[in-house]
Amino acid sequence: MKRIYKYQLETIDEQFIEVPLLLGNMFEKQVLKVDTQHGIPCIWIMVDDEQQKIRRKILIRGTGHECSGGIDPDTYLGSYQLYDGAFVGHVFGF
């Protein structure tokens, strides 16, 4: 069944989340929003919770930080702000 799930993110360079895929869809197209909720970075993803979970790598880079590790615009999922905008985290997914 299709559902929207929220996954909390840590503000670290690399982390993994396990996400059920939608049949015939790419992970990047399942992502609905990246933002903060109550000061915690989160990502909202539409999933099919009857499908097997797939481990996905999430990379976060701050504005002005080096973009290594295969990061390119095609893997961009969204951005979020912390500390009244003093930090902007850009989220990439594989």
TORTOR-20828 format. One record per residue (C-alpha): residue number from 1; y, x, z. Coordinates in nm, 2 decimals. Example, Ala and Ser with C-alpha at 12.3 -4.5 7.8 and 13.67 -1.06 7.14 Angstrom:
% residues 2
<num:1; py:-0.45; px:1.23; pz:0.78>
<num:2; py:-0.11; px:1.37; pz:0.71>
***
This chain:
% residues 94
<num:1; py:0.00; px:0.00; pz:0.00>
<num:2; py:0.35; px:0.13; pz:-0.08>
<num:3; py:0.56; px:0.20; pz:0.22>
<num:4; py:0.86; px:0.41; pz:0.30>
<num:5; py:0.80; px:0.68; pz:0.56>
<num:6; py:1.04; px:0.91; pz:0.73>
<num:7; py:0.96; px:1.27; pz:0.80>
<num:8; py:1.17; px:1.48; pz:1.03>
<num:9; py:1.27; px:1.82; pz:0.91>
<num:10; py:1.34; px:2.14; pz:1.10>
<num:11; py:1.63; px:2.36; pz:0.98>
<num:12; py:1.41; px:2.65; pz:0.90>
<num:13; py:1.35; px:2.83; pz:0.57>
<num:14; py:1.00; px:2.70; pz:0.51>
<num:15; py:0.78; px:2.42; pz:0.64>
<num:16; py:0.51; px:2.19; pz:0.53>
<num:17; py:0.47; px:1.81; pz:0.54>
<num:18; py:0.16; px:1.60; pz:0.44>
<num:19; py:0.25; px:1.31; pz:0.21>
<num:20; py:0.04; px:1.05; pz:0.04>
<num:21; py:0.12; px:1.05; pz:-0.33>
<num:22; py:0.19; px:0.74; pz:-0.54>
<num:23; py:-0.05; px:0.72; pz:-0.83>
<num:24; py:0.11; px:0.86; pz:-1.15>
<num:25; py:0.42; px:0.98; pz:-0.97>
<num:26; py:0.55; px:1.32; pz:-0.90>
<num:27; py:0.65; px:1.41; pz:-0.54>
<num:28; py:1.01; px:1.47; pz:-0.64>
<num:29; py:1.04; px:1.11; pz:-0.77>
<num:30; py:0.90; px:0.97; pz:-0.44>
<num:31; py:1.19; px:1.11; pz:-0.24>
<num:32; py:1.45; px:0.84; pz:-0.17>
<num:33; py:1.69; px:1.02; pz:0.06>
<num:34; py:1.76; px:1.33; pz:0.26>
<num:35; py:2.01; px:1.29; pz:0.54>
<num:36; py:2.04; px:1.32; pz:0.92>
<num:37; py:1.95; px:1.04; pz:1.17>
<num:38; py:2.08; px:1.09; pz:1.52>
<num:39; py:2.16; px:1.45; pz:1.44>
<num:40; py:1.80; px:1.53; pz:1.31>
<num:41; py:1.75; px:1.62; pz:0.94>
<num:42; py:1.51; px:1.37; pz:0.78>
<num:43; py:1.36; px:1.29; pz:0.44>
<num:44; py:1.26; px:0.94; pz:0.34>
<num:45; py:0.97; px:0.91; pz:0.09>
<num:46; py:0.80; px:0.62; pz:-0.07>
<num:47; py:0.42; px:0.67; pz:-0.04>
<num:48; py:0.10; px:0.49; pz:-0.11>
<num:49; py:-0.06; px:0.51; pz:0.24>
<num:50; py:-0.40; px:0.43; pz:0.09>
<num:51; py:-0.40; px:0.76; pz:-0.10>
<num:52; py:-0.51; px:1.10; pz:0.02>
<num:53; py:-0.23; px:1.31; pz:0.18>
<num:54; py:-0.12; px:1.62; pz:0.00>
<num:55; py:0.04; px:1.92; pz:0.17>
<num:56; py:0.39; px:1.98; pz:0.04>
<num:57; py:0.61; px:2.29; pz:0.10>
<num:58; py:0.97; px:2.22; pz:0.19>
<num:59; py:1.23; px:2.49; pz:0.17>
<num:60; py:1.58; px:2.47; pz:0.31>
<num:61; py:1.87; px:2.69; pz:0.22>
<num:62; py:2.22; px:2.67; pz:0.36>
<num:63; py:2.53; px:2.69; pz:0.14>
<num:64; py:2.58; px:3.06; pz:0.05>
<num:65; py:2.23; px:3.16; pz:0.14>
<num:66; py:2.00; px:3.34; pz:-0.10>
<num:67; py:1.78; px:3.11; pz:-0.32>
<num:68; py:1.46; px:3.30; pz:-0.35>
<num:69; py:1.10; px:3.18; pz:-0.35>
<num:70; py:1.10; px:2.98; pz:-0.67>
<num:71; py:1.39; px:2.76; pz:-0.58>
<num:72; py:1.56; px:2.60; pz:-0.88>
<num:73; py:1.75; px:2.28; pz:-0.96>
<num:74; py:1.43; px:2.11; pz:-1.07>
<num:75; py:1.29; px:2.13; pz:-0.71>
<num:76; py:1.60; px:2.00; pz:-0.54>
<num:77; py:1.55; px:1.69; pz:-0.32>
<num:78; py:1.88; px:1.65; pz:-0.14>
<num:79; py:2.12; px:1.79; pz:0.12>
<num:80; py:2.22; px:1.71; pz:0.47>
<num:81; py:2.50; px:1.82; pz:0.71>
<num:82; py:2.49; px:1.94; pz:1.07>
<num:83; py:2.76; px:2.04; pz:1.32>
<num:84; py:3.03; px:1.81; pz:1.17>
<num:85; py:2.97; px:1.96; pz:0.83>
<num:86; py:2.98; px:2.33; pz:0.94>
<num:87; py:2.62; px:2.37; pz:0.81>
<num:88; py:2.49; px:2.21; pz:0.48>
<num:89; py:2.12; px:2.23; pz:0.43>
<num:90; py:1.99; px:2.20; pz:0.07>
<num:91; py:1.63; px:2.08; pz:0.06>
<num:92; py:1.38; px:2.18; pz:-0.21>
<num:93; py:1.02; px:2.06; pz:-0.24>
<num:94; py:0.70; px:2.18; pz:-0.41>
***
